């Protein structure tokens, strides 16, 4: 019988979620597609939902996480700022380290 610890990690700022799995997926999708609407489509969420998530990240972050360009002939775009990329990288690292820690801690249960 194998045990697993289930956990979700999110980072808050003044009771507002700065980063969590969903927000990080969205930021990565923006980075990959160069557009909020394409990112939303790739994640199967509405543009409105994607915009709300991104807006909440930007309001909780110390600096803007995206640079948005206004739509024109080719449409608008969005890209992550260096700060946004650093946040994603840090969150992924925290998440990985947390899972490593939890896996080690699980041995306490398995070895009883």
C-alpha positions as CSV (number, residue, x, y, z in Angstrom):
1,X,0.0,0.0,0.0
2,X,1.5,3.3,-1.0
3,X,0.7,6.6,0.8
4,X,0.6,10.1,-0.7
5,X,0.4,13.5,1.0
6,X,-2.0,15.8,-0.9
7,X,-1.3,19.5,-0.8
8,X,-1.8,22.7,-2.7
9,X,0.4,25.7,-2.3
10,X,-0.5,29.3,-2.9
11,X,1.1,32.6,-1.9
12,X,-1.1,35.4,-0.5
13,X,-0.5,39.1,0.0
14,X,-2.9,40.8,2.4
15,X,-5.5,38.0,2.0
16,X,-5.3,38.2,-1.8
17,X,-3.9,35.3,-3.7
18,X,-0.7,36.4,-5.5
19,X,0.2,33.0,-6.9
20,X,-1.2,29.6,-7.0
21,X,-1.2,26.7,-9.5
22,X,-3.9,28.2,-11.7
23,X,-2.3,31.7,-11.9
24,X,1.1,30.2,-12.6
25,X,-0.4,28.1,-15.4
26,X,-1.9,31.2,-16.9
27,X,1.4,33.2,-16.6
28,X,3.2,30.3,-18.4
29,X,0.5,30.2,-21.1
30,X,0.9,33.9,-21.6
31,X,4.7,33.5,-21.9
32,X,4.2,30.7,-24.4
33,X,1.4,32.3,-26.6
34,X,2.2,36.0,-26.3
35,X,-1.4,36.8,-25.7
36,X,-3.9,36.7,-22.9
37,X,-6.8,35.5,-25.2
38,X,-4.6,32.7,-26.7
39,X,-3.5,31.8,-23.2
40,X,-7.1,31.6,-22.0
41,X,-8.0,29.5,-25.0
42,X,-5.1,27.1,-24.4
43,X,-6.2,26.6,-20.8
44,X,-9.9,26.2,-21.7
45,X,-10.9,29.2,-19.6
46,X,-12.9,32.3,-20.6
47,X,-11.0,35.5,-21.5
48,X,-12.9,37.2,-18.6
49,X,-11.7,34.6,-16.1
50,X,-8.1,34.8,-17.4
51,X,-8.3,38.6,-17.2
52,X,-9.6,38.5,-13.6
53,X,-6.8,36.1,-12.6
54,X,-4.1,38.2,-14.2
55,X,-5.6,41.4,-12.7
56,X,-5.5,39.9,-9.2
57,X,-1.9,38.8,-9.7
58,X,-0.9,42.3,-10.8
59,X,-2.8,43.9,-7.9
60,X,-1.0,41.7,-5.4
61,X,2.5,41.8,-6.9
62,X,5.1,44.4,-6.1
63,X,5.6,45.2,-9.8
64,X,3.6,44.4,-13.0
65,X,4.0,40.8,-14.1
66,X,3.0,41.4,-17.7
67,X,3.4,44.1,-20.4
68,X,0.3,44.4,-22.5
69,X,0.2,45.9,-26.0
70,X,-2.9,47.4,-27.4
71,X,-4.7,45.6,-30.2
72,X,-4.2,46.9,-33.7
73,X,-4.2,45.3,-37.1
74,X,-2.5,42.1,-35.8
75,X,-4.3,42.3,-32.4
76,X,-2.8,43.0,-29.0
77,X,-0.4,40.9,-27.0
78,X,0.9,40.2,-23.6
79,X,4.3,39.1,-22.4
80,X,5.7,38.5,-19.0
81,X,8.0,41.0,-17.4
82,X,11.3,39.8,-16.0
83,X,9.7,40.1,-12.6
84,X,6.8,38.0,-13.8
85,X,9.2,35.3,-15.1
86,X,11.1,35.4,-11.7
87,X,7.9,34.9,-9.8
88,X,6.9,31.9,-11.9
89,X,10.4,30.4,-11.4
90,X,10.4,31.0,-7.7
91,X,6.9,29.5,-7.3
92,X,7.9,26.4,-9.2
93,X,11.0,26.0,-7.0
94,X,9.0,26.5,-3.8
95,X,6.4,23.9,-5.1
96,X,9.2,21.4,-6.0
97,X,11.0,21.8,-2.6
98,X,7.7,21.5,-0.8
99,X,6.9,18.2,-2.5
100,X,10.4,16.9,-1.8
101,X,10.0,17.8,1.9
102,X,6.5,16.2,2.1
103,X,7.8,13.0,0.4
104,X,10.5,12.7,3.0
105,X,8.0,13.4,5.8
106,X,5.8,10.7,4.5
107,X,8.4,8.1,5.6
108,X,7.3,8.9,9.2
109,X,3.9,7.3,8.4
110,X,5.2,4.5,6.2
111,X,7.7,3.4,8.8
112,X,5.3,3.0,11.7
